[in-house]
Amino acid sequence: RFLCTCFVCGCVQVPDYGMIGEIMLYSFGFAKARDLSRKMVATFKLASEQLSAQEHYDYGMRAVRSVINAAGVLKRRSPDMDEEQLLLLALRDVNVPKFLTCDLPLFDNIIFDLFPGVKHPEVDRKRLLDTLQDLAAKKNLQTAPAFLEKLVQLYDTVQVRQGLMLVGPTGGGKTTTYRLLADALTALKGIDDFQTVHVHTLNPKALTLGQLYGQFNASTHEWNDGVAAVLLRQAVRDTSPDRHWIMFDGPVDAIWIESMNSVLDDNKKLCLNSGEIISVTNRVTMMFEVEDLASASPATVSRCGMVYMEPAALGLSPLMVSWLATLPTSTFSSGERELFSELFEAFLSPAIAFVRQHCNELIRTVDNNLCASCLRLLDCLLTPFRPTEDRMPSKEALLSLREKVPSIFFFSLTWSVGSTTDTAGRAKFSAWLTSRISETKFEAPRLPAKASFYDACFRVEDGCWRLWGETRIPFAVPRDASYEQIVVPTPDSIRMTFLLQTLLQKRNNVLCAGPTGTGKTVNITEYLYTAAPDNVETIAITFSAQTHVNQTQDTIDGRMEKRRRGVFGPPAGKVAVVFVDDLNMPRKEEFGAQPPLELLRQWCDYKGWYDRKTLSFFEIVDTVLVGAMAPPGGGRTEISSRMLRHFNLLTYTSMEDTCVATIFTTLMRHFFNAFTEELQSLVESLVVSTIDVFNTISRELLPTPAHSHYTFNLREIWKVFQGMTFLSPKVIRTKQQVIKCWVHETSRVFGDRLVNEEDRLWLRELLLSQMQKHFDLSAKDIFTSERLVFADFCNSSGERFYEEVTDLQHWRSVIESFISEYNAVNGVGMHLVAFFDACEHVSRICRILRQPAGHALLLGVRGSGRQSLSRLASFIMDCDAFQIEVVKGKCSFRGTHVTRYGMNEWRDDLRNCFLRCGLEEKVQTFLLEDSQVTQEAMMEDLNNVLSYGDLPNLYKKEDLEAIVNQCKGLCTQLGMQPTKVNIFNAYVRRVKANLHVILAMSPVGDQFRTRLRMFPALTNCCTIDWFSEWPAEALVSVARMQLESDGLSLPDQDAAIEVLQFIHRSVQDAAEKFLAECRRPVFVTPTCFLELLKTLTETVKSKQLELSTIRERFGKGLGKLAEAARQVERMQQQLQEWHPVLVATSEEVRKPRL
């Protein structure tokens, strides 16, 4: 209230549009300005009331001015035309382009009522239309009436607006429209008012705000130009009559567009932070291509002309006609073209409509994307029938083409339109397609018995449909293959690999989508690294929520070579496949944009991007994009349809239990070949029971905010059997030993992440029921001791066999000896108490470190022993433990504490760690605590390390040279050609095998849940171990050791220790009650117990010191008293000795003197 007194208040009213319009029309020479002004204002008023509400509709003052200016231009061109016709033409030219199809009849009725009897004048644009049609024919574009109408509307809008927006869903022809119009105007240069058009395109969300407009360098304080500023400055400096269109192809939001408002209004100036002002001329037009304007401010919308383009106005027919025109006439006759046309008409649109109405899509698609996907797959399958420079199709192949066309089409339709649905939708689609074929004249395909269209593959070579499993030779596991290297083919993986291979041969972008754990990444990497042609070079990237657009660009740029000026690509003769895993993980910005995806979309649309240093556009050639992602949800977002349209979408459905059983039965039979026949017979029961356990846990233990890490996928089954591959036939000879190991591994994979005793008991009962059901074993047969533990470091013979620990006391004593040895070797005192729970955690971590590329996620509160036990486990497994050192110092000018550990130090530490793993072949344990994560970019790097074992642009030039020199032999051993790419891939493989990441995190708070959601590798690539509260036995053991180490001796020490652990447990119970009643958490951690011990020790020692002081003072007092008594006694003795003398002297004194 007091602040208001410092300002002068003012009131702003809505202006009188009619009066303003009347004055402006008079200024343009209109005689009927008053009447025309009233009709114009009434038109806008009625349109705002009757037409639908759209984000790009604007009926404000700027819209009125646009109509008046357009009418003024028409008045100058045709001074003798009727003024009502001029205004009517201006109203339509300015407003009709932005209206939806459903609003056009309403607008026409409004104009008809306000301008009765006024005919809409026809404008002669024959020359422009003829040129557009000629260019469209050369570019194989179909000039549908709606398309030509939008071309004309865009041309009219360009004439009257400084800025305009092409708005509409993907597939409406926005990009094609402005490109074709620019080519047509350039072709008509010198005729009438036509001039050459230069189009400059950029995606504003593929750059940061500073890279877009310019920014000051934080280090040098120098001004660095932005891409938009450079393009606009170049356009303004051009003194020729040519026109420049600067196209911003990307989402419009209130952040970056605000700087453009001064360019779009009457000021026509771009004001940069450097103080420079760029004045825009009338020859420059600012264009924006967007899907919608949900995030644009009304100020921006009112400043721009609008051209709305709807895909429904074009339909799917132009795509099909243009595709048919690409079929070579030398091999495809008119009859075959007609056959394709009939198939399109009979099946394509009805199939899309059926999917929309009756099926559930995992990823939402648009109609024109499904149509384009079908045409691309058709194009790939018809490759054998297309002539090339060095090959012509055989006559036999051409003769059989006509009869193969329907089957090729049905196969393409199934794996394009029908590929986006889930399992239930596939059954519906196959049944619909079968029924639809029976209703037409086409012959039904001869599918294998009881097979759907999804179960069979059409072989173009012999014209037969075969089951997917029959399309490749039977699989045999290589004898020397390790468990991690074996990929068992299934009908699902075979068909997806076939489709991926088929599409990539024609360099089509592919997106594999499906639930986590369905084999997307495995299938893609297996094909790219083992089955792809030799000229394919893979660039693997993993996205997370924190992935930055610059990091994405740097990763790809780092693998490219310069071909010629402005053109980059993979090494000559190579084709780069950029594989992006978790494509939809990047977090959306405030207004919904995803910059990493916008960068990839710019590459797909314009074949390149801008160099951030030179600010010049360079083209990227011979590169294909492959993506993999899970459906939206749980941190994963829905990608825009403008990005999705560039892909052929292949949807992975959840694996059936029979398929999962086939995979792991094959794996375990290969492993159990070295065991007895009795143990080999257990394989099928082991696999079935594991699948049952997995399905039950996935169904019952769902993630909640309290335990957000309860997420399970098929990787868990893989980890269970990976643990069982550690068994050796030298020590495992009985059925009970195998089942014990299975129970142990299942408990480690599923049980170690459980947060409370209730869930653990439930899992135990589940395992007991499975043992009884499949193996006829009871609890007493398996749980012969208190704890079921498997380890490989308790064998006194020296050989490390993974076997059951039968003597728990010996097990604990072995760990205690390792603690002593660790302290002796490292010269530091690690004061650990080997209570049984701690020993179990050590064995669990050792089990993880035993696995190649085994990573651990240790969840527990601080002080629970995560780091100490990890260091001990690393020592036991002969791993070099490495941990970063985050140093904190005092800021000189702020007086606050700052962290002196940034991304440069982090990258240096990672590089040195990787080099030790890859070049020195040392097994490293990289230990990281969540409190050491100073920036979320570190978690982004960690996500990439867990997924692929590598980071982009990590190594220096001398490091790369050392890698090439030292790993050439490794590349040869792996059977690969010693090229730089293969050598580096071999090096990365070694790093991944030798590196173990142990991440210690606290599950308390929102940060943990957020990181799990943002970085999926934390759960997908790590084995979770939950550190529960210390049991009473642990508290007693720790207390006894701590008191002994402190040299504290109590009269009744055992009773005191019991009281201490009772106090700690009581406080824990009180904290739980306090949380339930007051909703306020109080964390009682093991550190609190240690602090209690410390307090007790300090208190007892203080009291002992105080008592000792008093005792000493009392002793001194007693000593003084004793000394005084002795002195008194001596004096008495002296008195007794002197008494006779005194008496004699007295008597002598009394005698009279003579």
N, C-alpha and C positions, 0 to 999 in steps of 0.2 A: 504494500500500500504506500509506503513512504517512497519506494522507488518510482512509482507512477507520477509523483509530483515533480520529478526531474524531467519529464517528457511532455511535449505538447500533443494532445490527442487530436486525431483527425478521423473523419469518416469517409470511406470510399464507396460510391454507389455504382450500380451497374449502368453503363452508358446507354444512351438512347441510340440503339443501332439504326433505327429508321432515319433519324436526323443525320447521323454520320454518313450513312449510305447515300442519302439524298445529296448532301454536299459533295461527296466524292464523285457521284455520278454526274452532277452538274459540271464538275471540273473536267470530266472526260468528254463533255459535249452532249450529254443526253438531255433531250428536251422534256421527256416525261419522267424526270428523275424522281419526283415525289411518289407517283403511283408505282413506279418500278421498285423503289426502295421499300414501300409497304409490302408489295408482293414478295420481295426477296426475304424480308424479315419474317413474314408469315410462313414462307416455305420452311425456314429453319425451325421456327417454333413448332409447326405441325410435325416435322420430321423428328424432332427431339421427343415429342409426345407419343407418336404412333409407331416409330421404327424400334427395332430391338436395341437393347443396351449393349454396346460393344466397346471394348477398350480403345479401339482406334477411331471411334466416332467422335467428332468435335463440331459443335455448332456455335462456337464463341465468336469473338470479335475478329480473330485472325481468319476464321473461315469466311466471315462476311467480306473482309478485305480481299481475300483471295478471289472470291467471285467478282467483286468489283474490278479488281485489276485485270482479271481475265476478260471481263466485258469491255474494259477500256482498250485492251489489245485488239479485240475483235472489231471495236468501233473504228480504230485507226485503219484496220485492214479493209473493212467493208462499211464505209461511212453511209452508204445509201440503203443498207439493210434495215428492216423494221427493228426498232429498238427492243420490242418485246421478244422478238426472235433472238436478238443478240443476248439479252439477259437469260432467256431460256437456255440457249446454247452454253453460256458460261456456267449456269447452275448445273447443268448435266455434266459438262467437262470436269468440273471441280469435284462434284459429289458422287457421281455414279461409280467412279473407279473404286471407291472405298466401301461400297455397300455390298452386303451379302446377297446371294441370289434371292433369298426369301424376302428381302426388304425392297428389292427393285420394283415389284408391282405396286407396293404401297407408295413409294416415292413418285412413280409415274402418275398415280391417281391424284396425289397432292398437286403436282404440276398441272395436270389436266384441269383440276378444279380452279386453280389460280390463274391459269393462262388459257381460258376457253377459246377454242377456235384458232389458236396459234400453232402452226405446224413447226415441227422440229426441222430446222434447216439441215440439209445434207452438205457436208464439206468434202471437197474433192481431194482425196488422198490416193488416187490411183497409182501415181508414180511410186509412192512409198510402199503401198501394198504389193505392187508387182515385184519390187525389189525384195521385200520380206519373203514373199513366196518363192522367189528364185533362190535366195540364200538358204531358206528352209529345205528346199529340195536337195541342194548340194550337201547339206549337213544331215540328210536323212531324218528330217523333222516333219511332223504332220501338221499342216496348217488348219487345225480345227477352227470353226467360227469363233468359239470362245477364246481361243488362243490369239487369233488375229485381233479380236476386240480388245484384249488386254494389252497387246502391243501398241495399238493406237492410243489407248488410255494412258499408257506410260509415256508415250511421246507427248501427248497434250499436257500431262502433269509436269514434265520436264520444262516445257516452254514457260510455265507460269510460276514455278516454285523453285526456290533456292535449295531446299532440302525436301526429300521425299522418302517414303518408306514402302518397301515391297513386303506385304504382310500376308501370312497364310500358312496353313500346314504344309509339311513336306510333300513333295510330289505335285505341287500346283503349277510348276513351271516358272518359278520366280527367277532363278539363275539363268535359265535358257532365254527368258523373255528379254532381260536387259542386255545379255550378250548378243542376241540376234538383232535387237534394235540398234545397238552400237555399231555392229557390222554393216547394217543397212544404211545408217546415216553416213558412215565412212565411205561406203560405195557410191553414195549420191553427192559426194563432196563437189562443190562448185555449182550445183543445180539448186535454184531457188535460194533458200537460206540454210541449206544443209552444209554441215562442216564435219571434218574428221573428229571422231570421238576417241579419246584415250581413257581406258578404264584402269583404275588402280584399286586393287582389292586388298583387304586385310581383315583379319578377325580380331576385334578389339579385346576379346576375352582370352585370346592366345598369348597376350602380352600383359605384363603388369601395367599399372597406371603410369608409372614413371617411364616404362619403355614405350608407352603409347604416345604421351605428350612431351616427354623429356623430364629430366630430374638433375639435381645437383649430386655429384659424387660425394658420398659421405667421407671418403678418405682425402681426396684431393680438393674438394669443394669446387670442382670444375663442372661446367654445365654439359650434360650429355643430351643430345637431341633425341626425340622420340620419332617413331615411324610415321605417325599421323602428321606431325609437324613437318617432317621432311617431305612427305608426299604433297601436302598442301602448299608448301613453299615452292616446290618445283612447278606445280600447276599454275601458281600465281605468276611466277617469273616468266612463263611462256608467253611471248609477245605475239605469237601467231594467232589467227582466228580460230584455231582448233579448240574444241571443247574438252573438258576433263571431268570425268565422273569418278569420284572417290567413293568406293563402295565399302561400307562397314558390314561385313557379312558375319553376324554373330548376335548373341543376345543383347538387348538394350536394357540397361538398368540405370538407376538414378545416380550411380557413382561416377561412371566415366562419361555419361552423356551430358552432364551438367556443363562441362567445359565447352560443349558444342552449342549450347543454347545461344550464345552471343554470335555464333556463325550463322545460325539458322534464322535469326530475326533481322530487323532492319540494320543493325550495326554491321553485320557481315565481317566480324573480326574474331580471330582466335587469339586469346590472351594467354601467353605462356608464363610459367613461374619465373622464367629468367628476365621478365620484363619486356620481352619482344612481343609485338602485336602484328599479326599477319592479317592483312586486309584481303578479303576474298572478292574476286571479280565475278561478274555475271556469267563468265564462261566456265565457271566451276560449279558443279552440282554435287551436293552431299547426298549420298544414297545410303539407305540402311535396309538390309535384308534380314528379316526376323520372322520367327514362327508366330509369336504373339507379343503383345505389349503389356503383359501383366505387371512388369516391373518398371515400366516407363512412367515418368511423371506427366501430369496433364500439360505442364508447360512445354514439354518436348513434343507431345502429340499435337498440340495446337500449332506448332511452328512448322510442321511438315505436311506435305501432301501425302495422300494415302492411295495405294493401289492394292486392293485385296484380291488374292488369287486362291481359288478353291480347287482342290483336286477333283472334286465331284463334277465340276464343269467340264473337265477334260475326259474323265473316265479312263478306262484301261485300253481302249481300242487303239489310241496312238502308239502306245508301247508295243503292242502286238504287230501292228502294221509296219512300224519301223524295224522290228526284229525280222519280220519276213523279208524285208527288202535287203537284209544283209546276207541272206542265203545265196550262194553263188549259183548263177543260172547254168553253169557248166555241169553241175552234178545234181541240182534240185530242179525237177521239172515243175511246170505249172500245176500239174495234178497233185504233186506232193505239197506244194505251197497251199493249194486249196484244201488239202486234207488237214494240214496244220491249222488253217483258218477255221475249219469246221470243229476241230477239237477244242480250239480256244473258245469258240462261241458256245459249245455245248457243255464245257466242264469248268473253265477257269473261274469265271464270275460266280457261278453257282457254288463252286467249291469254297471260295472265299466267304460267300454268304453263309454257307453251312458252318464253317469254323466260327464265324462271328456269333451265330445263334446257338450252337449246340456244344461247342468245345471250350475248354479252358486253356488259355495260352499262358505259359510260364512267363514269357516276355511279351508285352503288348506291341503289336505291329500295326502297320497301315496297309491298306489294300494295294497301293502301287508298289510297295516294297515286296509284298508276296508275289505279285505279278512279275516284277523284275527278277526276283530270285528264281522263279520258275524258268524264265527265259535264259538266264545265265547258266543254269544247270543244263538246260536243253542244248545250249551252245557248246558246253563241254562234252556232252555225250555224242554230239554230232561231229566232233572233230575228225574221226576216221573218214567221214564222207566229204570233208572239205579239202580241196586241192591246195597244195603248198608249192613253193618254188622248186623243191626237189622231189616231190612225190604227188602222184595222182591216185585217187581211189581206184581200186580194181573194179572191173566190170561186174564181177560176181557180187561185190559189196553194193554197188549201185542198183543192181537188179533186185536185191533183197531189201533195199531201203524202204520201199513203200509199205511192205508188210511189217517192218519193224517200227515205223513211225508211231503207231498208237501205243505200243508198249513203252517206247522211249518217253512219250509224253506222259503216260500214266506214272511211270517211275519218277519223272521230274516233278509232276504235280504232287505226288506223295511226299517227296523229300524237300519241298519248298513250302507249299501251302499247308500240307499236313504235318510238316516237321515241327511246327511251333507248339503243338498240343502236348498234354500229358498222356499218361498211359491209357486212361479211360477215353480220352479224346481220340486217340489213335484207333482204338477199337471201333468207335463210332464212325470215324472218317473212312476207315477201310470198308465198313459195311455200307456206308452211303455211296462210296465210289463204285462198289460192286453192283449195287442196286441201280445207280445212275447209268452205268454201262449197259445194263440189261434193257433200259428204256430207250436206248439209242440204237442206231444202225451198226455201231462198232462191235466187233467181236471181242468177247471177254478174254483177257489174258489167261494163258494156261499156267496158273500158279501151282506150286507143289501142293500135295494133299494137306488140307487143314491149315494152310498158310494164308496169312493176310498179306496185303501189299507191303507191310513193314517187315515181314519175315523173309522176303525173297528179294533177290537182286536180278535185274535184267541184264544179261550179258549181251552186249551189242555185237560181239564177235560171232557168236553162234545163234543169236536170236532166241535164247532160252531163259526162262526164269528158274533160278536155283536158290536154295536156302543159303543164307549168308555163311553158315558154317562149312558149306561145300565149295565155297569159292577160293579156298586156300588149302594148302597141303596140311595134313595133321601136324599138330604142334608137339614137339619133343623138347624137353628142358635140356639145355646144354649141360654136359657133365660137370664142367668146372665153374658153372655160373653160381654166383653168390645169391643169397635170398633177395637182396636189394635190387639186383640187376634183372631178375626174372619178371617178365610181363606176359601173363597168360592170356592169349586171345580168346574172346568170347564173341558170340554173334553180334552183341552190341558194339564192341570195340572194332570188330571187322568192318561192319557197315559204316561206322562213323569215320574210320580211317580211310575207307574207300571214298566216301564223299569228300573228305578233306583233301585227299590226293587229287581227285577229279577236279575239284574247284580250283585248287592251287595251280594245276597245270596251265590253266588259262588266266592265272594271276588275278583271281577273284578274292576279295576279302571275305573271311569266314569268321563267324562268331559262334562259339560253342557255349551253350547255356544249360544249366541244370543244377540240381541240388548238390551240396558239398559232398564229396566222397564218391561220385559216380564215375570217376575216371577221366574227366576232361583233360586235366593237365598231363596225366600219364599218357593218354593216347596221343596228344599233340606232340609232346616232347619225344615220345618213342618214335613217331613218324619222322619228325624233323631231324633227329640226331642219328637215326639208324636206317630208315627206309627211304628218306628223301634223296633225290638225285644229288650227284656230287657237286653240282654248281649251286646248291642251296646253302646259304649262310644264315644262321639263326641268331637273332638279337632278342634275348629274353628279358622281359621287364615284369616286375610285380608291382601292381598299384596297391596303395593303402590310402587311408583317409587323409594322410598328411602329404601325399605325393604332390610336388610342386611342378608347375608347368616348365620351368627352366630345367629342372632335373630330367624330365622326360625328353626334352629337346637335346640336352647334353648327352644323354645315353645313346640316342640314335646318331647324333652328329659324330660322336666319338668313334663309330664303326664305319663311317662313310669316307670315301676318298673323292678327290676332285677329278671329275671327268674332263671338264672344260670350263670356261668362264661361266659362272652362275649355275653350273650343273654338278651335282654330287650324286654318288651312288656307291654301292658295294664295289669291291675290286672287279676289274674288267672281267667279263665272262661269268660273273656271279649274279645270283638273284637273292636279295636279302628278304627274309621272312621275319617281320617284327612280331614276336609273340608277346602279347600283353595279358598276363594273368590277373584275375580280379579286376576286370576292366571297369566295373561300376563301383569300385571302392572309393575313389576320390570324393571327399566331402564337398557338398554343395556350398557355394558362397551364400552370402546374405540374401541375394536375389535369385538363387537357384542355378547359377552357372557353374560348370565344372571345367576350369581352365585346361587341365591335361587332356580332357576329351575334346575340347574345342581346338586345341593344337592338332590333334590327330584328324579331326574333321576338316580343318583347313588343308592338311596334307592330302586327304582323300579328295577334296573338292578341287584344289588348285595345284596339286602335285608338288607342294613345297611349303616353305615358311621363310620368315625374315631372319637374317643373321643379326643377332643382338649387338654385335660390335660394329659392323659396317652399315647396318640398317638397310641392306639391299636384299631383295628377294632371290633366293636360290632354289632351283628345282631339284627334287629328289627322284631319281629314276631307278628302275629295276628293283622295286621294293613292294612287298605285299604285306598286308596287315592281317594277323590272326588274333582273335581275342577269346578269352574264357572268363565266364562269370557265373555267379549264382543268382537266383531270382532276387528281386528287391526285398529288403527287410533285414533287420539286425545289423544296421550300419551300411548295408549295400543300398545304393540308390537306383532309381529308374533313369536310364540314359535317354536322351532326347531322341525323338524319331528322326531328326535331321542327321544324327550320327548313325542311328540304326539302319538307315536306308542304304548305307554303303556295304552292308554285310549280307551274306547268305546265312540265315540263322539255322543252326543245327541244335535241336533241343535234346539233351540227355535226360532220360527218365530214370527214376530210382530203379536200381537193379533188383530183379526178382531173386528170391532166396536160392532158387535152383542155379542161377547164374553165379551167385556168390559162392555157392558150394562147389561148383565146378572149378572156379579159380583156385580156391584154397586147398581143395582136394588134390589138384594137380601139383601145387607147391609142396604140400606135406608128403605126398607119395614120393616125390623126388628126394626129399630130405630123409625120409624113413627107409630108403633103400638099403642103408647100411645097418639097419636094426633087424632084429629077429622077425619072423613072420607073424608071431603073436602080437608084437607091437605094431607091425604094419597094418594089421587088421583093425587097429583102433582109429585109423585116420578118419574114416567117414564119420564115425560117431563123434570124434573130437570136433570136426568141422560143423556138424549139425548142432551139437550142443552149444558151440560158441555163437553160432547165428541166433539160436534161441535166446541165449543170454543177452546178446546185443539188441535184439528186437524188444525184449522185455524191458531192458534198461532204457532204451530210447523212448519207449511208450510211457514208462512210469516216472522216470527221473527227468523231469522237464526243467529247463533253465528258469530261474526266478531272480529277482534282484538280490536275494540273499545268497544265491549260488549261481551266478551267471555263467560259470565255467562248466555247467552241466550240459555240454553240447557234445554229441556223439555222432560219428559217421563211420564209414567202412574202414577208415584208417585205423580205428581201434582194433578191429578184427585182424588187420595186417600186423599190428604191433604184438598182439597176443601170440601169433604163430612165429613172429620174428624171435620172440623170447624163447620159444620152444626149439628153435634151430640151434640154440647154444648147447643143447644136450649132446652128449657123446656116447656112442654105443659101448665104450670101454667101461663106463660106470653105470649106465642105465640099462637094466636087464629085465625089469619086471613091470607089469601093468600098473601096479600101485605107484611106482616111481614116475611113470609118464603122467598119470592122472594128477599126482601131486604137483608136478610141474605145471600142468594145465591150470589147476586151481590157483597156483601161485601167480602165473602170468596174467590170468584173468583178474585176480585181485589187484595186481600192480596196475594194470591198464585202466580198469574201471573203478576199483576200490580206493586207490590212493588219492583220488580227487574228491572223495566224499567228505563232507564237512562235519558230520555228527555220527554218534554211535548208533543212532536209530537206522540211518541209511546203511551203515556197514553191516549191522545185523541182518537187515533185509537182503543185502547182497549175499551174505553168507548162507542164508536160507535158500536163496535162489540157486546158488551153486550146489548146495546139498541135494536139492530136488533134481537138478540136472544129472548129478552123479548117480543118483538112485535110478533115474529113468534110463540113462544111456549106458551106464557101466556097472549097474547093480552093486554099487559101493555105498557104504554109510559113512557117517562122520568119523567114527572110531577107526575106520580103515585109512583115512587120509590125515586127520588131525591127531597124530600120535603124540605130539608134544604141544606145549602151550602156544607156540608160534610156528608158523610154516614159513621157512626162510630158505631161499636158494642163493648161493654165492659161489664164487670161484677162487677165493683167497684163503680158504681154511684148510686146504689139503696140505698136509705136512710133507708130501712127496715132492713138492715143487711144481708139479704140473697143475695148471689151472683148469680144472674141470668144473663145469657149471652143474652143481649138485646140491641136494638138500643138506642143510645144516642140522645134524642130529644131536650134537652136543652144544647146547646154547651157552653153557659156561665157557667151553673152549672157544666158541665163536667170539664171546665178549673179551676173553683174554687175548685173542689174536688182535682184535681191534685196539685193545689197550697197548699191546706191543707196538702196533703201527703208530699210535700216538707218541709213544716214547721215542721211536725211531724218527718220526717227523720232527720232534723237538730237537733231537740231536743233530739231524742233518741240516735243518734250517737255522739253528742257533737261536730260535725264539721259543718262548714258552707258550704253548697252546693248551690252556688249562681246560681240558675236556673231561667230562665224566661219562664213562661208557655204560650208561644205563641202557636197558634193552630197547626202549623206543628210539634212542639216538643210534644204537647199533642198527636197528631196522632201517632208519633213514640213510645211514651210510651204505648199507647193502643195496638199497633202492637206487641211490645215485650211482654206485658202481655198476649196477645193471644197465643204467642209461649210458654211461661212458663206455661200456663194452660194445655198444651198438655203433656201427659206422654212421657218422653224421647224427649221433644221438644227442638231443638237446633236452634240457630240463627246465621246467617252470616250477619253482619252489614257492608255494603260497603259505604265508604265515606272518605273524606279527614280528616286529623287531625284537631281537633277543632270544628267538626260539632256536638259534643254532644253525641257521641256513648256510651262512658263509663259512663258518668253521668246519661244519660237516662236509661241505663241498670241497674245501681245501684238503681235508683228510681223505676223502674218496678219490680225489685226483691223485694224491700221493700213492694211495694203494694201487691205482690203475696205471701208474707210471705216466701220468699226464703232467705237463707243466702248467701250473695254475697261473693265470694272468688276470690282473684286475687294474682298472684305471685308477688314477689318483686325482681326485677333484680337490684342488687347492683353493682355499678361500682367503682373500686378502681384504685390506681396508682401502676403500676409495678415498683418495687424497682430497678431493674437492667436495665430496658429499658426507664424508665421515661415516659411511655405511659399509657393510661387508658385501663384497661382490665375489662372484665365482670366476676364477682365472682358468677355467677349463671350457673352451668353446669348441666349435665344429672343426676347426683346424687341428687342435690337439686330438680330438676324437678320431678324425680321419687318419692322422699319423699313427695313433696306437693301433687302429684296425689294420692299416697297411703293414706295419711291422709284424703284427700277429699273423696275418695271412702269409707273409713271406717266410716266416718260420715254419708254417705248416706246409707250404708248397715247395719251397726250395731246400730247406733244411730237413724236411720230412719229420718234424717234431709234432707229436700229438699235443695239442693245446686245449686247455680248458679256459674259456673266456668267461669270467665271473663278473656279473653286473647286478648291482642292487638298484631298485627303482629310485632310491633317494639320490643316486649318482646321475640320473638322467636330468641334465640341466636344460635340454631343449627337446621338443617333440621330434625334431628332425633326426635325433639320435635313434628314436624308436622306428622311424621310417627306414633308416639304414639297417637297423637290426631286423626288421621285417624282410628286407631283401637278403640279408645274410642267411637267415633261417630258411628262406625259400630256395635260393640259388647259390649261396656261398660266394657272392661277388657283389661289388658295388661299382657303379659307373664312374669313370674318370677318377679312379682311386690311385693309380700308380703313376709314378714319374717315368720319364723317358728311360732313365738308366735302369729302373726296375723292370720295365718291359723288355729291355735288351737282355737282362739277366735271366728273365723267365724263358725267353726264346732259346738262349744258349744252353741252359741247364735242363730244360724239359723236352728237348728235341728227342732224346732217347725214350722218354716216357711215351711220347706220342707214337713212336714207332712200335713200342711194345703193345700198345692198344690197337694196333692194326690200322692206324690212320695216316694219311699223307701228312708229312711234317710241314704243313703250311702254318703261317702265323696264327690264323684263326684256330686251327686244330690244336696247335701247341698250347695256346692260351686256354682252350676248352679243357685240355688234359690237365693243365695246371689247376684250373678251377675245380675239376673233379677231385684232385688230390687234396686241395684245401678243404673241400667240403667233407671229405672222409676223415681228415685229421683234426678238424675243428669241432669242439663241443662247446655250446653256449649254455651256461647255467644262469638263468635270470631269477633273481630273488625279488619277489614282489609281495606287498602287503595287500590282502583282499579287502581291507577296510576303506570305505569311502567310494565316491563316484569315479575317481580317476582310474581305478582298476577296471571297473565295468566299461568305462569309455575306451580304454586302451584295448581291451579284448574285442570290442566292437570295431575299432578303427584299424587294428592290426591283426588280421585273421591268422597269420602265421604263428602267433603266440599259442594258439590252441591246436592248429593243424599240424605244426611241425615240432611241437614240444610234448614231452611226457610230463604230466602234472603230478606233483607230490604235495599233499596238503599236510602242513605241520600243525597238529592239534595242540591243545593245552598239555602241559607236562603232567603226567600222572603222579600219584603220590609217591611211587617208588623213585621216580626221577627227582622229585623235589627233595626227598630224603637223601638220595645219593649226592646230589649237588650240594646240599647244605653240609653234609658230612665232609666232603672234599674241600669245600670253601673254608669251613672252620678250621680244618687241619692245616690247609695251606697258609691261613692267616695266623697259625700258631695259637689258636684260641682253645683253651681247655676249660670246660664247664664241669661242675660237680656231677650233674646228671644230664650229660650231653644228649643222650638218646631221647629223653623226655622233652628237652628243649627243642630238638629238631622236630619232633612230632607236633609240638605246639606251633612251631613256625609254619609247617606245611598246612596245619589246620587253619591258621589265620589266613593264609593265602587262599585256600579253597573257600573259606567263608566269605572273603571279600569278593571272590569270583561269583559266588551265588548271590551276594547282595547286589553286585553290579547288574546281573541278569534281571533281578527283581526290580531294580531301579529303572532299567530300560523298559521293562514291560509296563510299569506304572507311570513313569514320567516321560517316556520317549526320548530320553537323553542317554546317549551311550557313554559308558566309562570303561576304558580298556585296561584290563588287568593282565599284563603280559609277563613272560618269564623274567624280563628285565626288572619288573617290580619286585619279584621274589629275590633277585640278586641284590636289589637295593635294600630290601628288608634285611637280608643277611649282612650287607655292608653296614646298615644302621645298627644292627645288633652288635656286630663286631666293634664298631666305633664306640657304642654305648658301654659295652662291657669293658673294653680297654680303658675308656675314660674313667669308668667307675673304679676299675682296678688301679689306675694311676692315682686317682683321688684317694682311695683307701691306702695305697702304698705311701702316699705323701703324709697322710694323717698318722699312719703307723710309724713312719720314719720320725715324724715330729714327736710323737708320744715316746718313742724309744730314746730320742735325744733328751727329752725331759726327764725320763727315768734315769738316764745316764747322769744327767746333771744332779739329780737328787741323790743318786748313789755316791757321786763324787763329793757332794756336800756332806753326806753322812760319814764318808771316809775322812774327810777333813775334820769334821767335828770329833770323830774318834781319835784322830791323831792329836788334835788339840787337847782332848781329855787326857790322853796318855801323857802329853807334855805337861799338862796341869798336875797330873798325879806325880810325874817325875819332879816337877818344880815345887810341889807342895812342901816337902821337908825343908827345902831351901827357903821357901817363903816363911815357914814357921820359924826356922832358925833365924832368919833375917828379922822377922817381927820381934822375936824375943830379944834379939841383939839390939834392936831399936829401942825396945822398952827399957833395957838396962840403962841406968844413969851413967852419964859420962863423967869421967873424972876430969 
